[in-house]
């Protein structure tokens, strides 16, 4: 609890700093909106993580009863995939992607608003984390490697073997890279480098998704959904903060009543037309 409070304090200080320096930025940030959204994202991500950790593994009989033919036809080709090398290699672009938004701050236009960009980045990752952990925590889907007889039974029966849906590595990578590309795009409207930045943003999570597929960690559909969720978060969070946002989509804090009569803070995403 203390660590969450401390983290929220840091977010508060960053948000206040960003508000103070937001002039000439394409974005508008407000403490009253962004702080509750970030806090809700951190809290819900922690809750979703607890759901994931509370999962129970398969029994040996359940593993032996699994049949590749029961996997949907779209994903069936990868049932049984397993590669420790692909798993290890996937970590390089995965962890490296988190530095991409910080690398964008080397750009003069972006770097002058580093505090504000950092707030939006934290908010993007908090939203992505919420979507991933809640989906994964409430879904039990065997990873492709569970269908392989070459994998040790101890690995096939651990709780983590049920965390196939959806691909968290792919989602987090896409959120980071597409966020970086979107921020660069908005701060540098006349830059000829924008197509190359977007191409890199698309290629990195695609690479992670491919490696996670070959590693037997996720089916193709898991990776496609993870890619879409991450890319959407990376693009939409900055877009919702643009001063010239004409999408009709808005994000605002809200108070949600609970069954015991108390209230909890959350975020309301709305679309007007």
N, C-alpha and C positions, 0 to 999 in steps of 0.2 A: 504494500500500500504506500509506504514512504517513497519507494522508487517511482511509482506512478505519479504521486504528488510532485516530486522533484522534476519529473519529466514535463508535467503540465506547467510548472513554473518556468522552465526553460522555454517552452512553447509561447508562454505569455510574454516573456521578455523579447523573444524574437519577433512576435507579432507586433508588439508596440514599436519596435525599431523599424519594422517594415512599413507601418502606417506613417511614421515620421518621414520616411524617405521615398514615398511612392510617387511624388511629383515626376512628370515626364515618363512615367512607366505606362505601358499599355494595360496594366492591371490595376484593379482597385481591391485592396484588402481592408477588412474591418475586424477589429478585435471581437466585437459582439457577435460576429458571424463565424469567423475562422477558429477562434479558440474553442467554442463548444463543439464544432464539427471535428476538430482534431482530438479533443478529449473523448468524444463519443467513439471516434474511430479506434483510439488506443484501448478504451474500455471494452468495446465489442470484440476487438481482435484478441484481447486477453481472455475474454469469455469463450470465444471460438476455439482458442488454443487449448483451453481446459477441456472442451468437449473432445478434441482430438486426442488429448492425453488420457482421457477416460475410456477410450475404446478398448475392447477386449480382442485379442488375436483369434485367428481361426484355430479350430481343433485339427488334429491330424486327420480325423475322419472327414471333416469339412473340406480340407485341402484335397484329399484323395477323391472326393466326390465332384470336384470341379471338372467341367468338360469344356474344351475350347469351342465346341459346337454351340454351346449356350451363349457365347459372346455374340453380340450383334454383328451382322455381316460386314459393316463398315470398319469395325475394329478388329475383327477376328484374325487378320493376317499377322498381327503382332503379339498375339497370345503366346506366351512362352519365350518372348525375347528376354535376353539377359546379357549384360556386358558391364563388368566392373570398370573396365577402361573408359567406356563411354560415360559412365557415371562420374568418374574422377575428372575427365576432361570438361564435362558440362559445368563444373564449378568455376572454371576460369572465366568464361564469358558471363556467367551468372553474377559472381561477385564483382567482376570488373564493370558491369553495367551500372552499378550503384554510384560509381565515380563519374559517370558521363554528365549528369547535371552539374556537378561541381566543375568539371572541365569546361562546361559552357560559360561558367562565370569568368573564365579567362578572356572571353569576349568583352570588350570595353562597355558596350551598352548593357549587357546582362550583369556584368560585375558591379556596375554602379548601383544596382538594386539587389545586391546579393541577399540581404536580409529578407526582402519580400519574396524572392525566388525560393529561398530556403523554406519559408512558411508554406508556400504552395507545394513544394516537394514533399514536405512532411505530411501535408494534408492528402496528397495523392497516394502516398504509400500507406497511410492510415486507412483510407477508403479501400484500397486494393487488399490490404491485410484483412479488413473486416469481411469483405466479400468472399475471400478465399477460406479463411478459418471457419466461418459459419457454414459455408457449403461443405467443406471437407469434414467438419465436425459432426454434421448431420447426415452424412452419406457414407455408406460402406460399400466400397467397390474394390475388388481384388486387383492388385497391380498385375500387369502382364507377366512379370517374372514368377508369380505364384503358380502359373500354369506350366512352369518348366521343371522337369524331373531332375535337372542338373543343379538346381539351387538347393542348398541345404534346407531341410525341413524346418530347422529352427528359425531361418529367415522367412520362410513362407508362413509360419504360424504366429509371428510377432504382430502386434497391433498395427505397426506402421505399414504392414503389407496390405491393409485395407484402405490406404489413403490415395487411391488413384485419381479420384474425382475432386476438384479438377487440378491441373498442373500448376502448383504454386511457384516453382522456379520460373516457368515460362511467364506466368502472370506478373510476377515481381520484376522480371527483366524487361518485359514489354512496358510496364508502367514507368520504369526509370528512363528507358531510352526514348519512348514517345514523348514523355514529359520534356526531356532535354531538347528534342527536336522542335516541339511546339513552342517552347520558350524562345529558342533561337530564332524561329520563324517570326514570332510576334515582335521581338526586339530588333530584328534586322530585316525589315520588309523589302529592302532593295538588294539584299545580298545574293550573289550568284551561287553561293555555297549551299543554299537551302535544299535543293534537290538531293545533294550528296549527304547532307545531314539526315534527311528523311530516309534515304536508302539505307544508311548505317543503322538508323533506329529500327527499321523493319528487319534487317538482316540478323542482328544480334539475337533477339528473342527467337527468331526462326531457327537459328543454329542451336540454341539451348533446347528448344522443343524437339528438334531432330535427335539430339544426343540423349535426351531423357526418354524418347521413344525407343532408341536402340538399347538403352540401358535396361529397359523393361520396367521403368518406373511409372510410365503413363501410356495410355492408349492414344491414338491419333485424335479422337474426339476430345479427350481431356486437354491435350495441348492446344487444340484449336480454340476451345472455350477459354482456357487460360490466357492465350494470346489476345483474344478479343476483349476479355475483361481488363487486362493490363493496359492495352492500347487505348481503350475507351477512357479509363481513369486518367491516363497520362495526357490525353488530349482534352477531355471535358473539364477537368478541374481548373486548368488555366483558362479555358474558354469561358467558363462560368464567371470568372473574375475579370474578364476583359471589360474595359470601359465602353467598348462599342459592341457588346454582346447583343446580338439581335436574334438569337436562336429561340427566344421565348422560354428558355429553360432557366430556372433560378434555384439557388440553394440558400436555405436560411435555417437558423436554429429553431427548435420547437420544443415544447414541453409535452411529454407524453404521460397521461395518467396511468397508474398501475392498479392492479386488482385490490391491493391493500390500502388504497386511498392516498398513497404518496404519489410523487411525480418524478419522472426521470427526464433528463435532457437528451435530445437527439437532433437529427437533422431532417429537414423536409425538402425533398427534391420535387419541383413542380414544373409543369409545362403549360403555357398559355398560348391560345391561338384565336 
